[in-house]
Amino acid sequence: IDNRKLNHPQGCTVYGLGSYASRPILFIADTQNHRLMAFRTENPLEAEQVAPDPQYPIPEQPRCDGTKPCSETLYAPTSVVSDRSVENRIFVADSAHHRISR
């Protein structure tokens, strides 16, 4: 999967707004690539895959079938939000797994 191309992105949020952040990060739910991407202010044209772990390949249809723990995969993420608290956590609507991931 090419890190420069999104496939049916559906949700985004800006992480790190406010006094607790040094630099805001734009997170995008890249739905059909089954991943969460981050765009940083210091290099907005370069994207970084942040979930699932980029060192593991993303299967065509990631699922919880015993080959990988569900916590290590996303399947059609549709939305992402930041709670904007001191911890500034990110939550992802992992729609095909029917759950919210953090």
Residue pairs with C-beta under 8 A, 6 or more apart in sequence:
1 33
1 35
1 58
3 37
3 46
3 47
3 48
3 49
4 47
6 28
6 30
6 33
6 37
6 47
7 30
7 31
7 32
7 33
8 30
8 31
8 32
9 28
9 29
9 30
9 31
10 29
10 31
10 77
10 78
10 79
11 28
11 29
11 77
11 78
11 79
11 80
11 81
11 93
12 26
12 27
12 28
12 29
12 80
13 26
13 27
13 80
13 81
13 82
13 90
14 24
14 25
14 26
14 27
14 82
15 21
15 24
15 25
15 26
15 27
15 38
15 82
15 88
15 90
16 22
16 23
16 24
16 25
16 82
16 88
17 24
17 82
17 84
18 84
20 86
20 88
21 88
23 40
23 41
23 42
24 41
25 38
25 39
25 40
25 41
26 38
26 39
26 44
27 36
27 37
27 38
27 39
27 50
27 80
27 82
27 90
28 36
28 37
28 38
28 39
28 47
28 80
29 36
29 77
29 78
29 79
29 80
29 92
29 93
30 36
30 37
30 77
31 76
31 77
31 78
31 95
32 76
33 58
34 52
34 58
34 62
34 73
34 74
34 75
34 76
34 77
35 49
35 51
35 52
35 58
35 74
35 77
36 49
36 50
36 51
36 74
36 77
36 80
36 90
36 92
37 47
37 48
37 49
37 50
38 47
38 48
38 49
38 50
39 46
39 47
39 48
40 46
40 48
48 54
51 74
51 92
51 101
52 58
52 62
52 72
52 73
52 74
53 72
56 68
56 72
58 73
61 75
62 68
62 73
62 74
62 75
63 73
63 75
63 96
63 97
64 70
64 73
64 97
70 97
70 99
71 101
73 97
74 92
74 94
74 97
74 101
75 94
75 95
75 96
75 97
76 94
76 95
76 96
77 92
77 93
77 94
77 95
77 101
78 93
78 95
79 92
79 93
80 90
80 91
80 92
80 93
81 90
81 91
82 88
82 89
82 90
82 91
83 89
83 91
89 102
90 102
91 100
91 101
91 102
92 100
92 101
92 102
93 100
94 100
94 101
